[in-house]
Amino acid sequence: MQRIFLVGCPRSGTTFVQATLARHPQIFSLPETAFFENILLDLERRVHPDVAVRPATYRRSGWLIRKRSRRAARAALTAIAADLGSATPTSMRCWSLQAGTKALVEMLDSSAAAQGCQAWLEKTPNHVHYVEEIRRYVPGVKFIHLLRNGEDVIASTLDAVMRYGDQGAALAFDRGLSWWVDYWNRAMTIHRACVGQPEHCFVFYEDLVADFEHERRRLCEFIGVDPDCDLQSAQDLKFRDEPWLKTAVSGQLLPARSKFDGLFGPQLQQWMRSHLLDYGELRAEFIATQTAR
């Protein structure tokens, strides 16, 4: 079973890539699990390492320390089992991150096998901040990193807040501008640390727009499935209260259209550009690595 985690900043195109790959008859996918984020409860600290937050910490061996995190592990597995139509694991020690992850992997392996698939794809953008834990506890895992210019990511996030801010899950986007700048910068640092490692595949939003079919085939080859298989109709990924994802789930890639200039004035634009890391530099590193291979 090929085990794939798709990671990247919210509003960078991860849903579109997930929906596209889920149409492949050999790939099983599911709604976002937010598994590691929900158990470890320390996203704020990972985005801002200097902020004083009481996370649900765990020892390097995987033993969860705080009771709140143990309850979160049980709740997370119960919710995922409900989405999959599986039985909730009852025999595992939920206070162990290693055991909880093993239960998650077993559920996904079984669900994918029941559908006749040889790979499963989990997409939770915030899992970019948990790559180390995923790599440690998911055997044979592969990562697809989706990257998009920080200016466009943050502008699209703000646009989602303004248009859907009163609708359920849109509240997850309702953070300050500086928070999202720090979030994107931290994600970029993690992406950069993974460049050149064989179990990591990088996709840039601009390349999807420019040559979608080439990128789709490249991803299928990375996962280990036949890129020439006939694609099925889009899976129902159950994005219940996320209307901003309807176009992406349907498999339609919108043309690259920057909202940055329309949403931010000259002073904010200048401030953001001075605080965001260099996106072009990371692209150059990726291209150099691929050329070297």
N, C-alpha and C positions, 0 to 999 in steps of 0.2 A: 504494500500500500504506500503510495506516494503522499506525504503529508506536507501541505503547503500553507504558509501563512503569508497573506498579502497585507503589507503595512505601508503607511505613509500618512501625511497630514490629512485631516478632514478637508473636503472640497478640493482634492487634488486629482480626482478621477478614479479612486479606488472602486467605487460602486460600479462604474461602467466596465472596468476590467473584470471584476468579479462576475457580473452578469454575462459578459461575453464568454468567459471561460466556462461558466456553468452551462452554457448551451452545448458544450462538448459532451458526447454520450459517455465518455470515460471519466468525467470529472463530476464529483458531487460537491455541492456547496450548501450553505445554510445561512440564516441571519447572523448578524454580528453577535458574538458571544461575550465580548469584553471580559473574558474569563480572568486573565491575570490582573487587569485593572480592578475588577470587582473584588478580587480576593486580597490583593496587597494594599489597596486603598491608599496609595501614596503618589498618585499622579502629580499632585501639586509639588511635592518635594522633588520629583524627577525633573519637572520643568524648571523649578527654582530651587536648586540644591541648597541655597543659603536661607530658605524660608523655614521657620520653626514650625514643623508639622509633626503630629504624633501619628506616624504611619503604623499599619498593622505589619510590623516587622517580622522577619523570619531569619533563622540561622542559615548559614551557607549550605548546610546539609538538607535544608528544605523544611524544617519543622517550624510551623507557624507559631508565633509566640502569643499574640493577643487573641482573646476569646472572640472579639468582634470579627476578626479575620476568619476564624474557624466557622462561625455562623455564616459568613459571607460565602465560604467555600461550599457549604451545603446548599445555600440558596442558589448559587450560580449553577451548580450541577443540576439541581431540580428544574430550573428554568430551561436549561439547554436540553435536558431530557424531554421536557414537554414540547419544545419546538421540533425535536426529532421523532417524537412518538415512541420514545424508548423508556424503559424502566429506569427509575432513579437508582443509582448505585447505593447500596445500603451496607455493604460489608467493608468499605474502605475506611481508613482513618482520615477523616476530613481535615484534621489539624496539620496534616503533612502536605505541603505544596507538591511534593513529588507524587504522593498517592493520588491527590486530586487531579493532577495533570494526567496521570496514568488512566484514571477513570474517564476523563474527557477524551483521550486518544482512543480508548477502547470503544466508547460510544460512537465516535466519528468513523472509526475503522469499520464497525459493524454496520452502520447506516450506509456507508459508501458501498460495502460489499453486497448489501441487500439490494442495492440499485444496480448491481452489475458494474460498478465503477472501480477503477484501479487507482484513483487519486481523490483526495478531498482537499477543498480550499476553504480556509477560514479567513474572513476579512474583518478585522477591527482596526481602524486607523491608529488608535491610541496604543496598540500593541507595539508600535515602533519603539516605544520607551521601555519595552520589556523583552527585547530581542535576546538579551543574555539569559534570562530565565527560560524562555522558550527553547533556546538552543541547548540548555543544560538538561531539560527534562522531557523533551519530545525527541525520541530516537529517529534518526534519519531525516530530520526536518529540513525543508528548503524554504527560502524567503524570496518573495517578489517585493521589491521596493519600488513604489511609484512616487516620482518626484515631479514637482511643478514649481514654477517661479514663485517666490514668497510673496511678491506684490499681488499676484493674481489669487493666490490661496487666501490671503487675508482679506482682500477685497470681496471675494466670493463668500467668505464666511460672514462678513458684515452684511452683505446683501441678503443672505439667508436669515439673519437676525431681524432685519428690517421687514422682510416680506412674511416671515413665518414665526416671528418671535412669540406669538401667543398660542402656538400649537405644539404642545407636548414636548417631544424630544428636541425641538429647536432651542429650548432653554440651555442645552449643552453647549451651544455656540456663544451664549451670552456672557462673554468675558471682556475684559478691557483690551484695548488695542496693544498695549505694551505686553500683556500676557501672551497674546497670539504671536507677537514678534519673537518673544523668548521661546515659545513652543516650537515655532518653525526653525529657529536657530539650533535648538537642542536636537530636533529631529535630523537636521542637516549634519550635525556632528556625529550622530549615530550612523547615518547612511555612509558618511565618509569613512568611518572606522571599518565598515564591512566591504569596501571596494576591494576587488581582487580575490575575494574568498569564493571558492567554487560553488558553495551552497547558496549564494546570494545572486539574484538576477535583478538588474536595474532597468527600469522603464521610465522614460521621460514623457510627460504629457505632450510636449511639442512633437515628439516622434510619433505618438499615436495619431495625432491629427495629420501629420505629413504623410505617413505610410502605415495605415492601420493594419493592413493584411500582413505586411512584413513583421510587425511587432507581434501580432497574434500568433503567427507561425513560430516565431522565436520563443514565445512563452510556452507554447505546446511542447516544443522540443526540450526546453529546460525542465518542464514537469515530467516529461517522459511519456507523452501520449501522441498519437498519430495526428499531425496537423491537417491531414487530408480527409479526416472523417467528416461525414455530413453533419452539419450542426442541427440541433433540435430547436424547438420553440423555447423561448426564455423560461427558465424555472421561476416558480412563484417563491420569491425569497422572503415574503411576509414583512415588508417594510410598512408596518401598520399605520404609524402616525408620522410618516416622514414624506410629505408631498413633494419636497424638493428633490427627491430621488427618483421620481417616476420616469423621467426621461432617461436617466442612466440605466435603470433596471430594464427598460424596454430595449436596450442595446443601441440607442442612438447617441452618436458622438457629436456634440455641438461644436461648431467652428470655434477656433480660438478667438475669444472676444474679451479683451481686458476691460474690467470694471474699475481699474485703479484710478485712471484719470477722472472718471465721472464722480467717484465717491470721495476723493481726497483732494484738498486744496494744495497749493504749492508748498506751504510750510510743512504740512503733514507728510507730503510725499518726500520732501527733503529729509525730514527726521527719520522716516522709515528706511529710506535708502542708506542712510548713514548707520543704521543699527542692524539691518539684515546682513547676514553673511553673503558671500559672493556665490550666487547660483551658477554663474558661468564657469567658475573655477572647479566646482564639483563635476559639471558636465565634461570639462576638459580632462579631469582625472579619470573619469569613466572611459572616455574615448581612448585615452592613452593606454589604459589597462587592457581594453579589448584589442587594440592594435598590437600590443606586445604579445598577446596570446596567438 
